[in-house]
Amino acid sequence: MKLRGRRIGLLSLAAIAATIWLAAPSGFRSFEALAAPGADPWQRWKVADEDNPTEIDFSTWDGLLRRYLIASTGGVNLFRYGAVTAADRAELDRLVAKLAALPISAYNRAQQRAYWINLYNALTVKVVLDNGPVGSIRDIDISPGFFSDGPWGKKLLQIEGEAISLNDMEHRILRPLWADPRIHYALNCASMGCPNLGTKAYVAQDMEARLDAAARAFINHPRGVHFEDGELVVSSIYDWFTEDFGGGEAGVLAHLRQYAAPALAEKLARHGRLDRFAYDWRLNGTE
């Protein structure tokens, strides 16, 4: 049973609205959070060669992002799915196949992290293009299982002889093997409520700065954190993956304050609780 797009695939009963609102009194975990995938390490992918200095070339992904990703006035990066040419769709297909063919276990850990992030994001765009047009990535019902929706559970690639899904990349490789909550801000699930798809590929050289910047951008945007009628409304990401953000309400609030602008951090400290969660599943696309 998967529970959320990009990362989960929420159950059909929860798909009634594009934006999901849930009450969240202290100590309460929503049904969606209880059904969300945990960080389940796939030990086979811990293998790395720290003596290997080889850098992976992500220039093709950079070029596609330059041509098709635009920043909206609302602060959400939008992908021009409908504008992608046949030649560029073929280029994306070749990029994903080329990355999948790499012996990634032979690279160092820094290169591996960039690899899994960029491959996840490129593959997500490919899935939308291959199955579009759609209003939401959750409409791409290719995952196995009667109650499943979305593409996240389907084995889409073969990497070093292993069948790999988007869920595997996120929940079995990136989340557990790096144990860094900022990973959530780098992965994009093609939704308006998701952290922005980066304007350029992630690379090892500036990874730490990029992850910090992505965390700040999301937390200081209303889809990450905002106050409404005196209540603190935060992204459902912090409900679904509470274990990655300190394991409870206090941990989530501490994480938010770490990256919040001073005025917001002060307001969070005074408020001291989480009231509601929200997420917008509309496609992050534009013509």
N, C-alpha and C positions, 0 to 999 in steps of 0.2 A: 504494500500500500504506500504510494508516494504522496507527498503532500505539498509540494509547492513548485511553481514554475521555476525555472532556473534550477532550483535546488529541491523543490519538493514537487509535487503535483497535487494540489489540494483536491480533496474528494469532490465529486460532482455536486453534492448538496451544498457545498460551500461556494460554488461557482455562480451563484445566482446574480451577484453583483460584481462589477469590475473592481470596485473598491471595497475592501473588507474592514469592518469596524467590529472591535471586540472589547467588551468591558474587561478590565484587568485589575481588580483589587489586589492589594498586596498579598503575595503568596499564591496567587491563582495562576495556573497555566491553562491556556485555552486548549480545546480539543485538537486544533491544528498543531499546536506546539507539541502536544503529547504524541502525535502521529508523525512528526518531522523526523527525518533521518538523523541519527546521531553520528558522531565522528568515529567511524569504524576503520581503523588502520589496516590497509592492505600492505602487509609487511614486505611483499615482493618488491615494492617500489621504493624501499628505503635504500637500496643499493645505489652507490654513487662512486665516482672516481674523483676525489678532490685534487689529484695531481694533473687532471686533464684541463688545460687552459682554453680549450676550444670554445668559441662563442657561437651561438646559434644565430642564424641570419633571419631576422623578422622584417626585412625591408619590404617584402611584398604586402604584408599585413599593414605596415605603415602607409604604403601607397593607397591601399583600399580605404583606409580610414580617412586619409586626406581628401579623397574624392567624394566620399559618401556620408561622412559624419559631419553634422552641423550643430552648432550650439543655439538652442532656442532662447527667446527672450525670458522664458521662465526658468532658465538655469538647468534644463534637462537636455542632454545631448541626444539628438535624433538621427537615426540612420535612414537614408533615402533608399529604402528597399526597392521601391518601384522604379528607380532611376538606374539601377545597376545594369550595365550592358551585358550582352551575351558573352563578350570577350572577358569581362571582369568576373562573371560568374564562373567561367572556365578557369580563370586564374585563381580564384578562391578555392575551387575544387582541387587544383594542383597543389596549392599551398597546404591544405589540410592533409592531402595524401603524402606530401613530402615530409611534413612534420611527423605524421604517424609512422613513417618508415624509418625515422631516426632511431638509433640504438640509445635511447635516452638514459638508460642505466649507466652508460659509459661516461656521462657528463658529470660535472660537479654540481653540488646542491644548488648553488646560486643560479646556474643555467637551467636546472630542472624546474625551479619555481617559476621562472619567467616562461619556460616552455609550457607548463600546464595551464598557466593563466591565459596566455595568448591562444593556445590551442582551444581552450574552453570557449573563449569569446568568438574566435573565428568560426568554430563549429556551430555555435549558437546562431550566428548570422547565416551560415550555410543552411541550417535546418529551416529557418524562416523562409529563405529564398526558395528552397526546394519544395516547400509545402504551402506557400502563399498563393494569393493574398489572404491574410487572416487579420482579425481585429485584435487578437491576443494570442500569444504563444501557447497558451493553454488549450487553444482550439486544435492544436496539432496533436491529435490523439494517437500516437504511435507507440506508446509505452505498453508493455505487456501487463496483463491483469485486468480483471473485470471492472474494478473501481478506479482504475488509474486514468489520469488525463495528462496531457502534455507529452513532450518528447524525452524527458530526463532519464527514464528508466530503460530506454531502448539501447542495446549495444550497437553503437554506430561506427566504431573503428576497431581495427586490430593493431595493437601496439606491442611489439616484441612477442607476438604470438598470443597475446591476451585480448579478449573481447572487452571493450571499454565503453561505458556510457557516460553521459554528462554527470549523472549522479556519482559514478565512480570517481571521476576527476575531482569533484568537489568534496564529497563526504568520506571517501576512502583514501584519497591521496592528499589534496591540499590542506583540508582542515586538520586531519589528525597528524600528518607527518610534519607540518610546520607549526601547528598550534599557535597561530597568530590571528586574532580576530579581524585584523585589517584585510585579510584575504577576502572577506565579504564585500569590501568596497572596491575590489579589483575585478571581481567576476560580474558579468552583466547577463541578465536573464531576458533581455529584449522587452522590458516592461517599463512603463512610466514611473512606477514606484521603486525601481531598482536603482542602486548607485550607478552613476554615469559610466557608459562605455568610454574608456579612455581615448583621447584624441590621437594617441600614438601607442605603439607596442610597448609593453613592459620589458625592460632589460635589466640585467643584473647590476649594472653600474650605478643606476639611480633608483633602485627598487625601494629602499627605505624612505627616501624623500617622496617618491610617488605614492606609496601606500599612506604615508602621513597626510599628504595633500588630499588624497581621495577620501580619507576619513573625515577630514575637516570640511570638505566640500559637501558631503552628504549630511553630516550632523548639523551643519549650519544652514541647510536648505529645509523648507517646510515639509518635504516628503520624508525627511529624516526625523526632525523634531520640530514641533510647534505647539503653542498654547492656543486653546480654543475654549471660550466661555469659562475660563479659569481652570481648565483641565489640561494636563500634559498629554499630548498625543504623539506617539513615537511610531516609527516604522515597525511593521510586524516582524521584520528581521530579528528584532531584539526579543521577541516572544518565541519565535521558532527556534532560535539558536542561543537561548539564554546561557547555555553551558559554555559557549565561547566568550561570553561577555561577563564573566565573573560568577555565573551560576545562580543569580537571583536578582531581585530588584535593586539592591544596594550596589551590586557589581555593575549592572547596566548603567545606573546613574553615574557611578564613578567613571566609567568608560566615556559616557557622553560628555561629562564635564572636562575630561582630559583634552578633548578636541574642540569643544565649543568655544566660540568667541567669548571674551570676558563678560559681556552683559548677559549672554545666554547662560554661561556657566554659573553666574551668580543667581540667576532666576531658578535654575535647576536645583541649586543647593538650598534655596529657600523653600521651594515647593516640596522636595524630598520624597516624591512618590511617582509611580507610573499610573496613569488613569485609563488610557485607551491605546489600542494599536490600530494602524491603518496601512493598507497597501493597495496600489492602483495597478491592475493587471493589463491595462490597455497597452497595445504595442507601441514601442518607442520609435515609431516610424513616421515618415513624412515623404511626400512626393518631391 
